[in-house]
């Protein structure tokens, strides 16, 4: 048992301790104490139950795949993905099979990935749909699909090496390495958004090739060439001759109910993704009202609940701070750790509500940026998340002081009071900001409803939404 240095671990694994990196954020969420000990192999009966309960099919162990490779009698080419496979992946894998005269192992990870990625089940359905598109053989199937229960670390080139070694243990001879593997993107300090050079993994594989049994098949970025109507490397042509969309664009495009371009992927894959996202339109909606005590969070939250009942037919649950402390967080105090635990518990309830197509309205101080960001990432896997910051100044909040908390804190009777002896970190990613001194209640609710229309988060169409001011007056 030992207490790790998270900053040191982050620098060694990720090359940064910047909390903008999703992997670093997850690292800092871990329990502060690491525990190790003997590893006991469970018996085969329990293992069989575990694979059915815990792992998405079709899962195969290395011991199950090795005899298959021997029977096939070809080099095994492994392809790792955390995304649904599309046209570029299809082109790269077919080229790899041509270069090696091998057999393809499509080995998608089905554990936690980068926040915002598609759900694992939908990714696997898309992979299985694409598997039917590979040219058939008279003797052996052209590909094998097997899921890999693995949590992505988003550690870039080092993780790519790790992924290759895992496939080496599964009996693969080759491992496909594309552009920017295991890079979470969204790096605010680089214009391209990457955390590593897009082809740094290629260089690392070349450096370590003599120490590995598996060989890397490195590929540049592939995209749709408009003139030839086929996928090919961008580096070989003028970039303007290509059509290319990001994974974020695809997710946003599908979430709006749009169809994908025909060139994006074979028709069976497009069908799976489009149908899957249509079903996800029933996903829920979660609000977080955050701000200092007495900033107006509960008042605005309750007013919004009443307005939403008129313009949206989904069930609505109010998770107010007082309600949460009475039912979910009884016994917790006001320390940073207790506040984190309170938000975590309330966030779990909101996540379940969203997962089942409902609306959760949370009114909590939630003073720390990292906790709010973690909540956003958790909720956005199941629905839309709207963070609303009540920026009412501290002096105004103290004047209001409906529960006498500020008075108690100033006199020393109450410890850990946010705004007095505990910090409140102003949200960096708030979707809406209101100062209740300058904005009226009807104006704020109306602005929220209009924002929901803009992001298409209401279950009713825009023309069905009445003027919220009329509802409130």
C-alpha positions as CSV (number, residue, x, y, z in Angstrom):
1,X,0.0,0.0,0.0
2,X,1.4,3.4,-0.9
3,X,0.3,7.0,-1.7
4,X,1.2,7.9,-5.3
5,X,2.3,11.3,-6.5
6,X,-0.4,12.0,-9.2
7,X,1.6,14.8,-10.7
8,X,4.7,12.7,-11.2
9,X,2.6,9.8,-12.6
10,X,0.8,12.1,-15.0
11,X,4.1,13.6,-16.3
12,X,5.6,10.1,-16.8
13,X,2.5,8.6,-18.4
14,X,1.1,11.5,-20.3
15,X,4.0,14.0,-20.5
16,X,1.8,16.6,-18.9
17,X,-0.2,17.2,-15.7
18,X,-2.5,19.6,-17.4
19,X,-6.1,18.9,-16.3
20,X,-7.3,19.8,-19.8
21,X,-6.1,16.3,-20.7
22,X,-9.0,13.8,-20.1
23,X,-6.6,11.1,-19.0
24,X,-5.0,13.4,-16.4
25,X,-8.4,14.3,-15.1
26,X,-9.3,10.7,-14.6
27,X,-6.0,10.0,-12.9
28,X,-6.7,12.7,-10.3
29,X,-10.1,11.1,-9.6
30,X,-8.5,8.0,-8.3
31,X,-8.4,7.0,-4.6
32,X,-5.3,8.6,-3.0
33,X,-4.0,5.3,-1.9
34,X,-2.8,2.5,-4.1
35,X,-3.1,-1.1,-2.9
36,X,-1.3,-4.1,-4.4
37,X,-1.2,-7.8,-3.5
38,X,-1.2,-11.4,-4.8
39,X,-3.3,-12.1,-7.9
40,X,-5.5,-15.2,-7.9
41,X,-6.8,-16.7,-11.1
42,X,-10.5,-17.4,-10.8
43,X,-11.8,-20.8,-11.8
44,X,-13.2,-21.5,-15.3
45,X,-16.8,-21.5,-14.2
46,X,-16.6,-18.1,-12.6
47,X,-14.6,-16.8,-15.6
48,X,-17.3,-18.0,-18.0
49,X,-19.9,-16.1,-15.9
50,X,-17.7,-13.0,-15.8
51,X,-17.3,-12.9,-19.6
52,X,-21.1,-13.1,-20.1
53,X,-21.9,-10.5,-17.4
54,X,-19.0,-8.0,-17.8
55,X,-17.8,-8.2,-21.4
56,X,-19.5,-7.2,-24.6
57,X,-19.6,-10.0,-27.2
58,X,-18.0,-11.3,-29.2
59,X,-15.2,-11.6,-26.6
60,X,-12.4,-14.2,-27.2
61,X,-9.4,-15.0,-25.0
62,X,-5.9,-15.4,-26.4
63,X,-6.2,-19.2,-25.7
64,X,-9.3,-19.3,-27.9
65,X,-7.7,-17.4,-30.7
66,X,-4.3,-19.1,-31.0
67,X,-5.8,-22.4,-32.4
68,X,-7.9,-20.3,-34.8
69,X,-4.7,-18.6,-36.1
70,X,-3.0,-21.9,-36.5
71,X,-5.9,-23.3,-38.6
72,X,-6.0,-20.1,-40.7
73,X,-2.3,-20.3,-41.5
74,X,-1.9,-16.7,-42.4
75,X,-0.1,-13.7,-40.8
76,X,-2.5,-12.0,-38.3
77,X,-3.0,-8.2,-38.7
78,X,-4.5,-6.6,-35.6
79,X,-6.6,-3.4,-35.8
80,X,-7.3,-1.4,-32.6
81,X,-10.2,1.1,-32.5
82,X,-12.2,3.0,-29.9
83,X,-14.5,4.5,-32.6
84,X,-17.0,3.0,-35.0
85,X,-15.1,1.9,-38.1
86,X,-15.7,4.0,-41.2
87,X,-14.6,4.3,-44.8
88,X,-11.0,5.3,-44.0
89,X,-10.6,2.4,-41.5
90,X,-12.0,0.1,-44.2
91,X,-9.5,1.3,-46.8
92,X,-6.5,1.1,-44.4
93,X,-7.4,-2.4,-43.2
94,X,-7.9,-3.7,-46.8
95,X,-4.5,-2.2,-47.8
96,X,-2.9,-3.9,-44.8
97,X,-4.4,-7.2,-45.8
98,X,-3.1,-6.7,-49.3
99,X,0.4,-5.8,-48.1
100,X,0.7,-8.8,-45.8
101,X,-1.6,-11.4,-47.4
102,X,-2.8,-11.9,-43.9
103,X,-6.0,-12.3,-41.9
104,X,-7.5,-9.3,-40.1
105,X,-8.3,-9.2,-36.3
106,X,-10.6,-6.3,-35.6
107,X,-10.1,-5.8,-31.9
108,X,-12.1,-2.8,-30.6
109,X,-11.8,-1.7,-27.0
110,X,-15.1,-1.8,-25.1
111,X,-14.0,-0.3,-21.8
112,X,-14.0,3.4,-20.8
113,X,-12.6,5.6,-23.6
114,X,-12.4,9.3,-24.2
115,X,-15.3,11.4,-22.8
116,X,-17.8,12.0,-25.6
117,X,-17.0,8.9,-27.6
118,X,-19.9,6.7,-28.8
119,X,-21.2,4.1,-26.5
120,X,-19.4,0.7,-26.9
121,X,-22.5,-1.2,-27.9
122,X,-23.1,1.1,-30.9
123,X,-19.5,0.9,-31.9
124,X,-19.6,-2.9,-31.9
125,X,-22.7,-3.0,-34.0
126,X,-21.0,-0.7,-36.5
127,X,-17.9,-2.9,-36.5
128,X,-20.0,-6.1,-37.1
129,X,-21.9,-4.3,-39.9
130,X,-18.6,-3.4,-41.6
131,X,-17.3,-7.0,-41.1
132,X,-19.9,-8.2,-43.6
133,X,-18.4,-5.8,-46.3
134,X,-15.0,-7.5,-46.5
135,X,-14.5,-9.7,-49.6
136,X,-15.4,-13.3,-48.7
137,X,-13.0,-16.2,-49.2
138,X,-13.8,-19.8,-50.2
139,X,-11.6,-21.3,-47.5
140,X,-11.4,-19.0,-44.4
141,X,-13.2,-15.9,-43.4
142,X,-11.3,-12.7,-44.2
143,X,-11.6,-11.3,-40.7
144,X,-12.1,-12.1,-37.1
145,X,-13.9,-9.7,-34.7
146,X,-13.3,-9.9,-31.0
147,X,-13.9,-7.3,-28.3
148,X,-11.2,-6.2,-25.8
149,X,-12.3,-5.1,-22.3
150,X,-9.8,-2.4,-21.8
151,X,-9.9,1.1,-20.3
152,X,-8.3,3.6,-22.7
153,X,-5.8,5.9,-20.9
154,X,-5.5,8.3,-23.8
155,X,-1.7,8.3,-23.4
156,X,-0.8,8.7,-27.0
157,X,2.3,7.0,-28.4
158,X,3.1,5.1,-25.2
159,X,-0.4,3.7,-25.2
160,X,-0.1,2.7,-28.8
161,X,3.0,0.5,-27.8
162,X,0.9,-1.0,-25.0
163,X,-1.9,-1.8,-27.4
164,X,0.5,-3.5,-29.8
165,X,2.0,-5.6,-27.0
166,X,-1.5,-6.7,-26.0
167,X,-2.2,-7.8,-29.5
168,X,1.1,-9.6,-29.6
169,X,-0.1,-11.6,-26.6
170,X,-3.3,-12.4,-28.6
171,X,-1.1,-13.9,-31.3
172,X,-1.0,-11.1,-33.9
173,X,2.0,-10.7,-36.2
174,X,1.2,-7.1,-37.3
175,X,-0.4,-4.1,-35.6
176,X,-1.8,-1.2,-37.6
177,X,-0.7,2.3,-36.4
178,X,-2.5,5.3,-37.9
179,X,-2.4,9.0,-37.2
180,X,-2.5,10.3,-33.6
181,X,-3.5,7.0,-31.8
182,X,-4.9,7.3,-28.3
183,X,-4.8,11.2,-28.5
184,X,-7.8,12.7,-26.7
185,X,-7.5,16.0,-28.6
186,X,-8.8,19.3,-27.3
187,X,-5.4,20.5,-26.3
188,X,-5.8,24.3,-25.9
189,X,-2.1,24.9,-26.3
190,X,-1.8,23.5,-29.9
191,X,-3.5,24.8,-33.0
192,X,-4.2,21.2,-34.2
193,X,-5.6,20.2,-30.8
194,X,-3.3,17.2,-30.4
195,X,-1.2,16.5,-27.3
196,X,1.6,14.8,-29.3
197,X,2.8,15.1,-32.9
198,X,0.3,13.1,-35.0
199,X,3.0,10.7,-36.1
200,X,5.0,10.5,-32.9
201,X,3.8,6.9,-32.4
202,X,5.3,5.9,-35.8
203,X,8.7,7.1,-34.6
204,X,8.4,5.4,-31.2
205,X,7.6,2.0,-32.9
206,X,10.7,2.4,-35.1
207,X,12.8,3.0,-32.0
208,X,11.4,0.0,-30.1
209,X,10.9,-2.4,-33.1
210,X,13.9,-4.6,-32.1
211,X,12.4,-5.2,-28.7
212,X,9.0,-6.4,-29.9
213,X,7.9,-9.5,-31.7
214,X,4.9,-7.8,-33.3
215,X,5.6,-5.5,-36.3
216,X,4.0,-2.1,-36.8
217,X,2.2,-1.3,-40.1
218,X,2.3,2.5,-40.1
219,X,-0.3,4.4,-42.2
220,X,-0.7,8.1,-42.9
221,X,-4.1,9.8,-42.7
222,X,-6.6,8.5,-45.2
223,X,-9.6,10.5,-46.5
224,X,-12.1,10.5,-49.3
225,X,-10.6,11.8,-52.6
226,X,-13.4,13.6,-54.4
227,X,-12.1,13.2,-58.0
228,X,-11.4,9.5,-57.9
229,X,-14.2,8.7,-55.4
230,X,-12.0,6.5,-53.3
231,X,-10.1,6.7,-50.0
232,X,-6.3,7.4,-50.2
233,X,-3.5,9.0,-48.2
234,X,-3.9,12.8,-47.9
235,X,-0.1,13.3,-48.1
236,X,-0.1,12.1,-51.7
237,X,-2.4,14.8,-52.9
238,X,-3.6,18.3,-52.4
239,X,-5.5,18.5,-49.1
240,X,-8.3,20.5,-50.8
241,X,-9.1,17.5,-53.0
242,X,-10.4,15.6,-50.0
243,X,-13.5,15.4,-48.0
244,X,-13.0,14.7,-44.3
245,X,-15.0,15.0,-41.2
246,X,-14.0,14.6,-37.5
247,X,-15.5,12.2,-35.1
248,X,-17.0,15.1,-33.2
249,X,-18.7,16.4,-36.4
250,X,-20.1,12.9,-37.0
251,X,-21.5,12.7,-33.4
252,X,-23.0,16.2,-33.6
253,X,-24.4,15.6,-37.1
254,X,-26.1,12.4,-36.1
255,X,-27.4,13.9,-32.8
256,X,-29.3,16.4,-34.9
257,X,-31.0,13.6,-36.8
258,X,-29.1,14.1,-40.0
259,X,-27.9,11.3,-42.4
260,X,-24.2,10.7,-43.0
261,X,-22.6,11.4,-46.4
262,X,-22.6,8.3,-48.6
263,X,-18.8,8.4,-48.8
264,X,-18.4,8.3,-45.0
265,X,-18.8,4.5,-44.6
266,X,-20.4,1.6,-46.4
267,X,-24.2,1.6,-46.2
268,X,-24.6,-1.0,-43.5
269,X,-22.4,1.0,-41.1
270,X,-24.2,4.3,-41.8
271,X,-27.5,2.5,-41.2
272,X,-26.4,1.3,-37.8
273,X,-25.1,4.7,-36.7
274,X,-28.1,6.6,-38.0
275,X,-30.6,4.2,-36.4
276,X,-28.7,4.2,-33.2
277,X,-28.7,8.0,-32.9
278,X,-32.4,8.2,-33.7
279,X,-33.0,6.0,-30.7
280,X,-30.7,8.2,-28.6
281,X,-32.9,11.2,-29.3
282,X,-34.9,10.2,-26.3
283,X,-31.8,10.8,-24.2
284,X,-32.3,13.0,-21.2
285,X,-31.3,16.5,-20.1
286,X,-29.4,17.6,-17.0
287,X,-29.0,21.1,-15.7
288,X,-26.5,22.2,-13.1
289,X,-27.1,25.6,-11.5
290,X,-23.9,26.6,-9.7
291,X,-22.9,29.6,-7.7
292,X,-22.3,31.0,-4.3
293,X,-24.8,30.3,-1.5
294,X,-27.8,32.6,-1.8
295,X,-26.9,33.5,-5.4
296,X,-30.4,32.5,-6.6
297,X,-29.8,28.9,-7.8
298,X,-32.8,27.2,-6.2
299,X,-35.2,30.0,-7.2
300,X,-34.2,30.0,-10.8
301,X,-34.1,26.2,-10.9
302,X,-37.7,25.9,-9.5
303,X,-38.9,28.5,-12.0
304,X,-37.3,26.6,-14.8
305,X,-38.9,23.4,-13.7
306,X,-42.3,25.0,-13.9
307,X,-41.6,26.3,-17.4
308,X,-40.2,23.0,-18.6
309,X,-43.4,21.2,-17.5
310,X,-45.2,23.3,-20.1
311,X,-42.8,23.0,-23.0
312,X,-41.4,19.5,-22.6
313,X,-43.2,16.2,-22.0
314,X,-40.4,14.4,-20.2
315,X,-40.5,13.7,-16.5
316,X,-38.6,16.3,-14.5
317,X,-36.8,15.8,-11.2
318,X,-35.5,18.7,-9.0
319,X,-32.3,17.9,-7.2
320,X,-31.9,20.9,-4.9
321,X,-29.0,21.3,-2.5
322,X,-31.3,21.0,0.6
323,X,-33.1,18.0,-0.8
324,X,-29.8,16.3,-1.6
325,X,-28.4,16.9,1.9
326,X,-31.5,15.6,3.5
327,X,-31.8,12.4,1.4
328,X,-28.5,11.7,-0.4
329,X,-25.7,13.3,1.6
330,X,-26.8,13.0,5.2
331,X,-23.8,13.1,7.4
332,X,-21.5,14.9,4.9
333,X,-20.0,18.2,6.0
334,X,-18.7,21.2,4.0
335,X,-15.1,20.2,3.4
336,X,-13.8,19.9,-0.1
337,X,-13.9,16.1,0.0
338,X,-17.5,16.1,1.4
339,X,-18.6,18.6,-1.3
340,X,-17.0,16.4,-4.0
341,X,-18.8,13.4,-2.6
342,X,-22.1,15.3,-2.5
343,X,-21.8,16.3,-6.2
344,X,-20.8,12.8,-7.1
345,X,-23.9,11.2,-5.5
346,X,-26.2,13.8,-7.0
347,X,-24.5,13.4,-10.3
348,X,-25.0,9.7,-10.3
349,X,-28.8,10.2,-9.7
350,X,-28.9,12.7,-12.5
351,X,-27.0,10.4,-14.8
352,X,-29.6,7.6,-14.2
353,X,-32.4,10.1,-14.9
354,X,-30.8,11.2,-18.1
355,X,-30.1,7.6,-19.1
356,X,-33.9,6.9,-18.9
357,X,-34.9,9.9,-20.9
358,X,-35.8,12.2,-18.1
359,X,-34.8,15.8,-17.1
360,X,-32.8,16.4,-13.9
361,X,-32.4,20.0,-12.6
362,X,-29.5,20.3,-10.1
363,X,-29.1,23.3,-7.9
364,X,-25.8,23.0,-6.0
365,X,-22.9,25.2,-5.1
366,X,-20.4,22.8,-6.8
367,X,-17.5,25.1,-6.1
368,X,-14.7,23.3,-8.0
369,X,-14.1,23.3,-11.7
370,X,-12.7,19.8,-12.0
371,X,-15.7,18.3,-10.2
372,X,-18.1,20.2,-12.6
373,X,-16.1,19.0,-15.6
374,X,-16.2,15.4,-14.4
375,X,-19.9,15.7,-14.0
376,X,-20.3,17.1,-17.5
377,X,-18.4,14.3,-19.0
378,X,-20.4,11.7,-17.1
379,X,-23.7,13.2,-18.1
380,X,-22.9,13.7,-21.7
381,X,-22.5,10.0,-22.2
382,X,-26.2,9.7,-21.6
383,X,-27.8,13.1,-22.5
384,X,-27.3,16.8,-22.8
385,X,-25.7,18.8,-20.0
386,X,-26.3,22.5,-19.4
387,X,-24.2,24.4,-16.9
388,X,-25.7,27.7,-15.6
389,X,-23.6,29.9,-13.5
390,X,-25.3,32.4,-11.1
391,X,-22.6,35.2,-10.9
392,X,-24.4,37.2,-8.2
393,X,-21.6,39.1,-6.3
394,X,-20.6,37.9,-2.8
395,X,-21.8,41.2,-1.1
396,X,-25.3,40.7,-2.6
397,X,-25.4,37.1,-1.4
398,X,-24.4,38.2,2.1
399,X,-27.1,40.8,2.1
400,X,-29.7,38.1,1.3
401,X,-28.3,35.4,3.6
402,X,-31.8,33.6,4.0
403,X,-30.4,30.8,6.2
404,X,-28.0,33.0,8.2
405,X,-25.0,31.0,7.0
406,X,-22.8,34.0,6.1
407,X,-23.5,35.5,9.5
408,X,-22.4,32.3,11.2
409,X,-19.3,32.1,9.0
410,X,-18.2,35.7,9.6
411,X,-18.6,35.1,13.4
412,X,-16.6,31.9,13.3
413,X,-19.5,29.6,14.1
414,X,-19.5,27.9,10.7
415,X,-16.4,26.5,9.1
416,X,-15.7,25.8,5.4
417,X,-18.2,28.3,4.1
418,X,-17.9,28.8,0.3
419,X,-17.0,32.4,-0.4
420,X,-15.7,33.1,3.1
421,X,-13.1,30.6,4.1
422,X,-13.4,28.2,1.1
423,X,-12.9,29.2,-2.5
424,X,-15.5,29.2,-5.3
425,X,-13.9,28.6,-8.7
426,X,-15.7,30.6,-11.4
427,X,-16.8,28.2,-14.1
428,X,-14.7,28.1,-17.2
429,X,-17.2,26.2,-19.3
430,X,-20.6,27.6,-18.2
431,X,-23.2,27.5,-21.0
432,X,-25.1,30.4,-19.6
433,X,-24.2,33.1,-17.0
434,X,-26.7,35.2,-15.1
435,X,-26.4,37.9,-12.4
436,X,-29.7,37.9,-10.6
437,X,-29.2,41.6,-9.7
438,X,-29.3,42.5,-13.4
439,X,-31.6,39.8,-14.9
440,X,-35.2,39.3,-13.9
441,X,-36.5,35.8,-13.3
442,X,-38.7,35.7,-16.4
443,X,-35.8,36.9,-18.5
444,X,-33.5,34.3,-17.2
445,X,-36.0,31.4,-17.7
446,X,-36.9,32.6,-21.2
447,X,-33.2,32.8,-22.1
448,X,-32.7,29.2,-20.9
449,X,-35.6,28.0,-23.0
450,X,-34.3,29.8,-26.1
451,X,-30.9,28.3,-25.5
452,X,-32.4,24.8,-25.3
453,X,-34.1,25.5,-28.6
454,X,-30.8,26.5,-30.2
455,X,-29.1,23.3,-29.1
456,X,-32.2,21.3,-30.0
457,X,-32.5,19.9,-26.4
458,X,-36.3,20.2,-26.1
459,X,-38.6,17.3,-26.8
460,X,-41.0,19.6,-28.6
461,X,-40.3,21.6,-31.8
462,X,-39.5,25.3,-31.7
463,X,-42.9,26.4,-33.0
464,X,-44.6,24.5,-30.1
465,X,-42.7,26.5,-27.5
466,X,-44.8,29.3,-26.1
467,X,-43.4,32.5,-24.7
468,X,-42.1,31.6,-21.3
469,X,-42.8,35.1,-19.9
470,X,-46.5,34.4,-20.3
471,X,-46.1,31.2,-18.3
472,X,-44.4,33.0,-15.4
473,X,-46.7,36.0,-15.2
